[in-house]
Amino acid sequence: MNATFTRRPAKKKPRELGTGGLPPVARRPTGGGGGGGGDDDDWKNEGKGPGELLRRVRVFVFAALAADMLLFAVLVAIFFARQAGLQMDPRSHELTGDWHAMLLPPILYLNTAVLLVSCLTMELARRNIFREIDVLEEWLGLGRPALKRALPWLGATLALGALFLAGQWTAWRQLTARGLVFDRFATPGSYFFYLITGLHAAHLLLGVAALILCLSALGWLRRVEFRQIAVDATAWYWHAMGLAWLVLLAVLALGQ
């Protein structure tokens, strides 16, 4: 009787994600901005993946922003302390205040509207760079649709930021024409106006530089998750500067 042998099927080794076959869904750097119903917080990966890198960058940005907000808070405290300060009148020997209310240049409110619109365009850029369907196409090497969607909004943010800084310069020119100069002894109100708005303008100028660096980096960064991180970090800084300006303007307008 002849023996019959049955050939056992060979076990197939499962393919690792990202090495072929199905798209690497578990490592897909998507979320946020609509298009797939996700959120950028859904961008998760175990270990030291892009999700962990995004969280670390955010922690660093938030820590730097917290230090900046503390600096602005100290400046506002000094503003109110100087406003309530008293000096001795050499003739009457009475304690009097030398703080005089100052009329703010109306262009500041137009500048505020420009900055708020720039925050909107920056958020649209951030959401488009995280658009799930487009990012999946980039991950599969089918072009850069997410980058193409985000670039116009980043360019608009850069233009609006430059316009805001030009508006602040115009406000300073208008105050100088009225005789309100950067002198804490002659006009303490205008001195603090220049100090507060100048410090914020310096921070926003740093944000403009970050935007320019981000736009240039997007061209040579090959991995889509690195482009997402660059836009995300810039967006959070820009939003913080917008919020800081609203608080500072309220202090200048209502704290007189």
C-alpha positions in Angstrom: 0.0 0.0 0.0 1.5 3.3 -1.1 1.9 6.0 1.6 0.2 9.3 0.9 1.9 12.5 2.2 0.0 15.7 2.7 2.1 18.9 2.3 1.7 21.2 5.3 1.0 24.8 4.3 3.9 27.1 5.1 3.2 29.8 7.7 3.3 33.2 6.3 5.2 35.8 8.2 3.0 38.9 8.7 4.2 42.0 7.0 5.2 44.8 9.1 3.4 48.1 8.8 4.9 50.5 6.3 6.8 47.8 4.4 4.3 47.1 1.6 0.8 45.7 1.3 -1.8 47.6 3.0 -1.2 51.3 3.9 0.4 51.9 7.2 -2.8 52.9 8.9 -1.5 52.5 12.4 1.3 54.9 11.8 -0.7 57.3 9.6 0.1 60.9 10.8 -3.4 62.2 10.2 -6.2 64.0 12.1 -7.5 67.5 12.6 -9.0 69.9 10.2 -11.9 67.7 9.0 -11.9 65.6 5.9 -11.7 62.4 7.9 -13.6 63.1 11.1 -10.3 63.0 13.1 -8.5 65.3 15.3 -4.7 65.9 15.6 -4.8 64.4 19.1 -5.8 61.1 17.3 -2.3 61.1 15.8 -1.0 58.4 18.1 1.8 55.9 17.9 3.3 53.8 20.5 7.0 54.3 21.4 9.0 57.1 19.9 6.9 57.8 16.9 5.7 61.1 15.3 2.9 61.4 17.8 5.4 61.4 20.7 7.6 64.0 18.8 4.5 66.2 18.3 3.7 66.1 22.0 7.3 66.9 23.0 7.4 69.9 20.6 4.1 71.2 22.0 5.4 70.9 25.6 8.4 72.9 24.6 6.4 75.6 22.8 3.9 75.8 25.7 6.7 76.2 28.2 8.3 79.0 26.2 4.9 80.7 25.8 4.2 80.4 29.6 7.5 82.3 30.2 6.5 84.9 27.7 3.0 85.4 29.3 4.7 85.8 32.7 6.9 88.5 31.2 3.8 90.3 29.9 2.0 89.9 33.3 4.9 91.5 35.1 4.9 94.4 32.6 1.1 94.9 33.2 1.7 94.9 37.0 4.4 97.5 36.7 2.0 99.5 34.5 -0.7 99.7 37.2 1.8 100.3 39.9 3.3 103.2 38.1 -0.1 104.6 37.3 -1.0 104.6 41.0 2.3 106.1 42.0 2.5 109.5 43.8 5.1 112.2 43.8 5.9 115.2 46.1 5.0 118.6 44.7 8.0 120.8 45.6 5.8 123.9 45.9 2.8 122.7 47.8 4.5 119.7 49.4 1.6 117.5 48.6 1.5 114.1 47.1 0.1 114.2 43.6 0.0 111.8 40.7 1.6 112.6 37.3 -0.3 110.0 35.3 -2.5 111.4 32.5 -4.9 109.4 30.5 -3.8 109.0 26.9 -6.1 108.7 23.8 -5.1 105.7 21.9 -4.6 106.0 18.1 -7.7 104.6 16.4 -5.5 102.6 14.0 -4.8 100.2 16.9 -8.3 98.8 16.5 -7.8 98.2 12.8 -4.5 96.5 13.6 -6.4 94.3 16.1 -8.8 93.2 13.4 -5.9 92.4 11.1 -4.2 90.3 13.8 -7.4 88.4 14.5 -7.9 87.5 10.8 -4.3 86.3 10.7 -5.0 84.0 13.6 -7.9 82.6 11.6 -5.8 82.0 8.5 -3.1 80.4 10.6 -5.6 78.0 12.1 -6.9 77.1 8.6 -3.3 76.4 7.6 -2.8 74.1 10.6 -6.1 72.3 10.0 -5.3 71.7 6.3 -1.9 70.3 7.0 -3.6 67.7 9.2 -6.4 67.0 6.7 -6.6 63.2 6.9 -7.5 62.3 3.2 -4.7 64.6 1.9 -2.1 63.4 4.4 -2.8 59.8 3.5 -2.2 60.6 -0.2 1.1 62.2 0.8 2.0 59.2 2.9 1.4 56.9 -0.1 3.6 59.1 -2.3 0.7 60.5 -4.4 1.8 64.1 -4.2 1.6 66.8 -1.6 -2.1 67.9 -1.4 -2.0 68.8 2.3 0.9 71.0 1.7 -0.7 72.7 -1.3 -3.8 73.4 0.8 -1.9 74.9 3.7 0.6 77.1 1.8 -2.0 79.8 0.7 -3.1 80.2 4.3 0.4 80.4 5.6 1.2 83.1 3.0 -1.9 85.0 4.0 -0.9 84.8 7.6 2.6 86.1 6.8 1.2 89.1 4.8 -1.3 90.0 7.6 1.4 89.8 10.2 3.6 92.2 8.2 0.5 94.5 7.8 0.0 94.4 11.6 3.5 95.5 12.3 3.3 98.3 9.7 0.1 99.4 11.4 1.9 99.5 14.8 4.6 101.6 13.3 2.0 104.0 12.0 0.5 104.3 15.5 3.9 105.1 17.0 4.4 107.8 14.3 1.0 109.3 15.1 1.9 109.5 18.8 5.2 111.1 18.1 3.5 113.7 15.9 1.3 114.6 18.9 4.4 115.1 21.1 4.1 111.9 23.0 7.5 110.4 23.0 9.3 107.5 24.7 10.2 109.4 27.9 9.1 108.0 31.3 9.7 111.3 33.0 7.8 113.6 30.7 4.9 111.4 29.7 4.8 108.1 31.7 1.6 107.1 29.9 3.1 107.2 26.4 6.3 105.6 27.8 4.4 102.5 28.9 2.4 102.5 25.6 5.7 102.3 23.6 7.1 99.7 26.0 4.0 97.4 25.9 3.3 97.7 22.2 7.0 97.5 21.4 7.6 94.3 23.4 4.6 92.7 21.7 5.7 93.8 18.3 9.1 92.3 18.9 7.4 89.0 19.8 5.2 89.1 16.7 8.3 89.9 14.6 9.8 86.7 15.9 6.5 85.0 14.8 6.9 86.4 11.3 10.5 85.1 11.2 9.2 81.7 12.4 6.6 81.8 9.6 9.3 82.5 7.0 11.4 79.7 8.4 8.4 77.4 8.4 7.6 78.2 4.8 11.1 77.6 3.7 11.3 74.3 5.7 8.1 72.9 4.1 9.9 72.8 0.8 12.8 70.5 1.9 11.1 68.5 4.7 10.3 65.1 3.0 8.3 63.5 5.8 4.8 64.7 6.1 4.8 64.5 9.9 7.7 66.9 10.2 5.8 69.4 8.0 2.8 69.0 10.3 4.9 69.6 13.4 6.5 72.8 11.9 3.1 74.3 11.1 1.6 73.2 14.4 4.3 74.8 16.5 4.2 78.0 14.5 0.4 78.1 14.8 0.3 77.8 18.6 2.9 80.6 19.0 0.9 82.8 16.6 -2.4 82.2 18.5 -0.7 83.1 21.8 0.6 86.4 20.4 -3.0 87.2 19.2 -4.4 86.5 22.7 -1.6 88.5 24.4 -2.4 91.5 22.2 -6.1 91.4 23.1 -5.2 91.5 26.8 -2.6 94.2 26.3 -5.0 96.4 24.3 -7.6 96.0 27.0 -5.1 97.1 29.6 -4.1 100.2 27.5 -7.7 101.2 26.6 -9.5 100.5 29.9 -6.6 100.6 32.4 -6.1 104.4 32.0 
